[in-house]
Amino acid sequence: MSAWVKLLRPHQWVKSGFVFVGLLFGHGWNDGALVAQVLLAAGAFSLAASAVYVGNDLIDRENDRQHPEKCRRPLASGAIGVSSALFLGLACLLVAVGLAWMASPAVLGVVVAYLLLNVGYTLGLKHVVVLDVFIISAGFMLRILAGTVGVGIAPSNWLLLCGLMVTLFLGFAKRRAELKALDDDAASHRRVLEDYDPVLLDKLIGVCAAATIVSYSLYTVSPETVLMHGTDRLVATVPFVVYGMFRYLFLLHRRAGGGDPAAQLLTDRHLLGACFGWLATILLILA
């Protein structure tokens, strides 16, 4: 069972948390039907992501066997056969489509767009420098759209901007971690790393980190936000965002972290504390 679970990567389902952003900031948690729609959308994205991971592992299994860590993946190690993985991936895909349709036709459209985006990424876009990270970011942004436009919640331009900046930050940090971990063999495991270098990535990460903090801070104090939520106290959540960003940078540069944002979040107590503190403060202020 551990091999099957490892193939599905359920820890990556934490990324579906982006689906709930609209519900949280749109004050929709008291609407049972809306909450059910968002839960269905989150489940659809979780299973769609697992289907994508299975597909990627099938395609990359030969290269993964040459990687110091990826060689332990179920398909690369031979723990699970190709036909069994195909069946599992197809089952996840079908259930994801069914859940998305139950949520709404709009959510189904967003999930299909996510799947097509990943097909393009796998077939070659992942080798295009900078664009590869924008595609990773787009996957997160589609989650936000599924939880807003997909269920009839108007998304805030501020939050879309914040979402874009923080996901670009995570994407460039992931590339920086890969470059550091693989060193001279980086390009042989991921071709696009040949076009990146530490100085360039550090500059891109710094720009995205600063833009995330500034855009989120401006969102909390903007007249539009104060009018929508009836309070100017959301600024109290800014320290949690700043601490989380700084902690992630520390882990990236001093603890060889950043390669897997989902795993990093679930294993680092400081990041967990910052996230829970941010969420609890928001709920306390808005509710």
C-alpha positions in Angstrom: 0.0 0.0 0.0 2.9 2.4 0.7 4.0 2.2 -2.9 0.5 3.0 -4.2 0.2 5.9 -1.8 3.6 7.2 -2.8 2.6 7.1 -6.4 -0.6 9.2 -5.8 1.4 11.7 -3.6 -1.5 12.6 -1.3 0.6 15.1 0.6 0.4 17.2 -2.6 -3.3 17.6 -2.1 -2.5 20.4 0.4 -2.2 22.5 -2.8 -6.0 22.2 -3.1 -6.1 24.6 -0.2 -6.0 27.4 -2.9 -9.5 26.3 -3.9 -10.8 27.6 -0.5 -9.4 31.1 -0.9 -12.6 32.5 -2.4 -14.8 30.8 0.2 -12.7 32.3 3.0 -12.4 35.9 1.7 -15.9 35.8 0.1 -17.6 35.1 3.5 -19.2 32.0 2.0 -18.6 29.5 4.9 -22.2 29.9 6.2 -23.6 28.7 2.8 -23.9 24.9 3.0 -24.5 24.5 -0.7 -21.5 26.7 -1.6 -19.2 24.9 0.9 -20.2 21.6 -0.7 -19.4 22.9 -4.2 -16.0 24.1 -3.0 -15.3 20.7 -1.3 -16.1 18.9 -4.6 -13.9 21.2 -6.5 -11.0 20.6 -4.1 -11.5 16.9 -4.3 -11.5 17.1 -8.1 -8.3 19.0 -8.2 -6.6 16.6 -5.7 -7.4 13.6 -7.8 -6.6 15.4 -11.1 -3.2 16.2 -9.6 -2.7 12.6 -8.6 -3.6 11.5 -12.2 -1.0 14.0 -13.5 1.7 12.7 -11.2 1.0 9.1 -12.3 1.3 10.2 -15.9 4.5 12.1 -15.3 6.0 9.2 -13.5 5.1 6.9 -16.4 6.8 9.2 -18.9 9.8 10.0 -16.8 10.5 6.7 -15.2 13.7 6.0 -17.2 15.2 9.4 -16.3 14.0 9.0 -12.7 16.1 5.9 -12.4 19.2 8.1 -12.8 18.1 10.6 -10.1 19.5 10.2 -6.6 16.0 10.6 -5.0 13.5 10.0 -7.8 14.9 6.5 -8.4 12.9 5.4 -5.3 9.6 6.3 -6.9 7.3 3.3 -7.4 7.5 3.2 -11.2 11.2 4.0 -11.4 12.1 1.3 -8.8 9.7 -1.3 -10.3 7.5 -1.5 -7.2 4.4 -0.9 -9.3 4.0 -2.1 -12.9 3.1 0.1 -15.9 -0.3 -1.4 -16.5 -1.3 -1.1 -12.8 -0.2 2.6 -12.8 -2.2 3.3 -16.0 -5.3 1.8 -14.4 -4.8 3.9 -11.2 -4.2 7.1 -13.1 -7.2 6.6 -15.3 -9.4 5.9 -12.3 -8.2 9.1 -10.6 -8.9 11.0 -13.8 -12.4 9.7 -14.2 -13.4 10.4 -10.6 -11.8 13.9 -10.8 -13.9 14.7 -13.8 -17.1 13.3 -12.1 -16.5 15.4 -8.9 -15.8 18.5 -11.0 -19.1 18.0 -13.0 -21.0 17.6 -9.7 -19.5 20.9 -8.4 -20.5 22.8 -11.6 -19.8 22.9 -15.3 -17.5 25.9 -14.8 -15.4 23.9 -12.3 -15.2 21.0 -14.9 -13.9 23.5 -17.5 -11.2 24.7 -15.1 -10.2 21.2 -14.2 -10.0 20.3 -17.9 -7.9 23.4 -18.5 -5.6 22.2 -15.7 -5.2 18.8 -17.3 -4.5 20.3 -20.7 -2.0 22.7 -19.2 -0.1 19.7 -17.6 -0.1 17.8 -20.9 1.5 20.8 -22.6 4.0 21.1 -19.7 4.9 17.4 -19.9 5.2 17.3 -23.7 7.8 20.1 -23.9 6.8 23.4 -22.2 8.7 22.3 -19.0 11.9 22.8 -21.0 11.3 26.5 -21.7 13.1 28.7 -19.2 10.9 31.0 -17.0 7.8 29.8 -18.9 8.1 26.5 -17.0 7.6 28.3 -13.7 4.7 30.4 -15.0 2.9 27.2 -16.0 3.5 25.8 -12.5 2.0 29.0 -11.1 -0.9 28.8 -13.6 -1.8 25.4 -12.0 -2.3 27.1 -8.6 -4.2 30.0 -10.2 -6.6 27.6 -11.8 -7.3 26.2 -8.3 -8.2 29.7 -7.1 -10.4 30.2 -10.1 -12.2 26.9 -9.5 -13.0 28.1 -6.0 -14.2 31.5 -7.1 -15.5 31.8 -10.7 -16.3 28.1 -10.7 -18.8 28.4 -7.9 -20.1 31.9 -8.5 -17.8 33.9 -6.2 -16.3 37.0 -7.8 -12.5 36.9 -7.3 -10.7 39.9 -5.9 -8.0 41.3 -8.2 -5.8 41.8 -5.2 -6.0 38.1 -4.2 -5.3 37.0 -7.7 -2.2 39.2 -7.8 -1.1 37.8 -4.4 -1.7 34.3 -5.6 0.3 34.8 -8.7 3.3 36.3 -6.9 3.4 33.7 -4.1 3.1 30.8 -6.6 5.9 32.2 -8.8 8.0 32.5 -5.6 7.4 28.8 -4.8 8.2 27.8 -8.4 11.5 29.7 -8.7 12.4 28.4 -5.2 11.8 24.9 -6.4 14.1 25.4 -9.3 16.7 26.9 -7.0 16.5 23.9 -4.7 16.9 21.5 -7.6 19.9 23.3 -9.0 21.5 23.2 -5.6 20.7 19.5 -4.9 21.8 18.2 -8.3 24.8 20.5 -8.8 26.7 19.6 -11.9 24.2 16.9 -12.9 21.2 19.3 -12.9 20.8 19.7 -16.6 20.9 15.9 -17.2 17.9 15.4 -14.9 15.9 18.5 -15.9 17.0 20.1 -19.1 15.6 23.6 -18.3 18.1 23.8 -15.3 20.8 24.3 -17.9 19.4 27.8 -18.5 19.1 28.8 -14.9 21.9 29.8 -12.6 21.9 30.6 -8.8 22.3 34.4 -9.3 19.4 34.6 -11.7 17.1 32.5 -9.6 18.0 34.4 -6.4 17.0 37.6 -8.1 13.7 36.2 -9.4 12.9 34.8 -6.0 13.7 38.1 -4.3 11.4 40.0 -6.7 8.5 37.5 -6.2 8.9 37.5 -2.4 8.9 41.2 -2.2 6.0 41.5 -4.5 4.0 39.0 -2.5 4.5 40.8 0.8 3.8 44.2 -0.8 0.7 43.2 -2.7 -0.8 41.3 0.3 -0.1 44.2 2.6 -1.7 46.7 0.2 -4.7 44.3 -0.1 -5.3 44.3 3.7 -5.4 48.1 3.9 -7.1 49.0 0.6 -10.4 50.9 0.8 -12.0 48.1 -1.3 -11.0 45.5 1.2 -12.1 47.5 4.2 -15.5 48.1 2.6 -16.0 44.5 1.6 -15.1 43.0 5.0 -16.2 45.9 7.2 -12.9 46.1 9.0 -9.4 47.4 8.6 -7.9 44.8 11.0 -6.8 42.3 8.3 -3.4 44.1 8.4 -2.8 42.1 11.6 -2.3 39.0 9.4 0.7 40.6 7.5 3.3 39.5 10.1 2.4 35.8 9.5 2.9 36.2 5.8 6.2 38.0 6.2 7.4 35.4 8.7 6.3 32.5 6.4 8.2 34.0 3.4 11.3 34.6 5.4 11.2 31.1 7.0 10.9 29.6 3.5 13.9 31.5 2.3 15.9 30.3 5.3 15.0 26.7 4.6 15.9 27.1 0.9 19.3 28.6 1.6 20.3 27.1 4.9 18.5 23.7 5.2 18.5 22.5 1.6 14.7 22.9 1.5 12.3 24.3 -1.1 12.3 21.3 -3.5 8.8 20.2 -2.5 6.6 23.1 -1.2 3.8 20.8 0.0 6.2 18.5 1.9 8.0 21.6 3.3 4.8 23.0 4.6 3.7 19.7 6.3 7.0 19.0 7.9 8.2 22.4 9.2 6.7 23.5 12.4 7.4 27.2 11.8 5.7 27.2 8.4 2.7 25.3 9.9 2.5 27.8 12.8 2.6 30.7 10.4 -0.1 29.2 8.2 -2.4 28.3 11.1 -1.8 31.7 12.8 -2.7 33.5 9.6 -5.8 31.4 9.1 -6.9 31.7 12.7 -6.4 35.4 12.7 -8.4 35.9 9.5 -11.3 33.8 10.8 -11.3 35.6 14.1 -11.4 39.0 12.3 -13.9 38.1 9.6 -16.2 35.9 11.6 
